[in-house]
Amino acid sequence: MTYTLSGVSLANGEVTNVVISGNSIVSVGAKVDGEVIDCSGLMVLPGFVDLHTHLREPGKEDSETVLTGSRAAVKGGFTAVSAMANTSPVSDTAGVVEQVFRLGKEAGLCEVFPIGAVTVGLQGEKLSEIGAMAESAARVRVFSDDGKCVSDPLVMRRALEYVKAFGGVIAQHAQDPRLTENSQMNEGEVSSRLGLAGWPAVAEEAIIARDILLADHVKSRLHICHLTTKGGVELVRWAKSQGIDVTAEVTPHHLLLTDSLVESYDPVYKVNPPLRTNEDVLALRAGLADGTIDIVATDHAPHPTEDKECEWSAAAFGMLGLETAFSVIAKTMVETGLMTWGQVSQVLSINPARIGGYARQGQEIAQGSLANLTVIDTTAHWTVDRELLASKSRNTPFHGQKLPGKVIHTIFEGVLVVQGSELTGMKHE
């Protein structure tokens, strides 16, 4: 199939035509060929890449499946997602990661990259089958016990040494377990007033500091998951100034929401790591804008209704993120003047593809590149309705909010999987 995205803007403001044939871009310029899709007033960016997604399958299909998560992903403009390892069974063997990889292929809507567990059963005691997962059909390169911290420094050192051999990366959930026992929210003024057990910033920062030093010692790659504190930003900034090979991510919700929302006791705001203060939010935005934080990752964490519509202490941690991520970035980073659309492309596509080693993603919009693209309306606004989300779950903190920026088309290897903001029913073969 050959078609043209006509009159579309690039991130630098240039208006052009993009001709797609098969799975590739065959022309960027004046040429028009095949079916014409009018994209006047719209912008095209490389397809978004999420380095932190919970797809729940296998074992927790009441929350999400690889198929429903893929649908949510492409509606949010993502052409690749990274499936976290806290499934049931845990993705700690070649067999499980290959199952997730196969389910992604069967869904056929976007690339699904399994993330392997660092330790067996996420227990933090014994390294998982890292080598076997790396050599499997899934070719795993990112390993994480996300949901749990690799708290033992010796285990963390060995993991960093192991992945160094094949250019892998350890993505750490920075949370000292002893400092966060029974914690329910950010430790601070609001937690004191509400009488909820606090989650101190130092619990995150202590692990970040330790792992930066370990990564430097081993000369291996470290990635910090869902950075949330001002102090954490400063630690990553220092590490980069020293030439240490560390990267970091921030979630959309930590760029916008604060711990004051917990005063409602609505468990939709219960998330791990917790919502922090406004001072932290501003530091995270500044860190993303100046490149200290490399990427935005959704930490898409679906849960069934019964796990969120209950009393706060019993509720599960986590929020949906795939379908709202782009709009939250538009609100917090572009509308505030902190970032350009070109920089948004860096943190949502190019940088995560580089960190994950996803060669088919984050490519330049140019002749010969794979057609993994997202076409957006930067002037549109839309109101989030949890009942209309493609995810199997409904736990979005943005329900009822009007957000800027809308995904109009998502193209995965040349196939229009989303057209006019709706799933097309087409699948990549």
Summary of the structure (lengths in Angstrom):
residues: 429
radius of gyration: 20.5
end to end distance: 12.8
largest distance: 64.3
contacts: 1643
relative contact order: 0.16
helix: 34%
strand: 23%
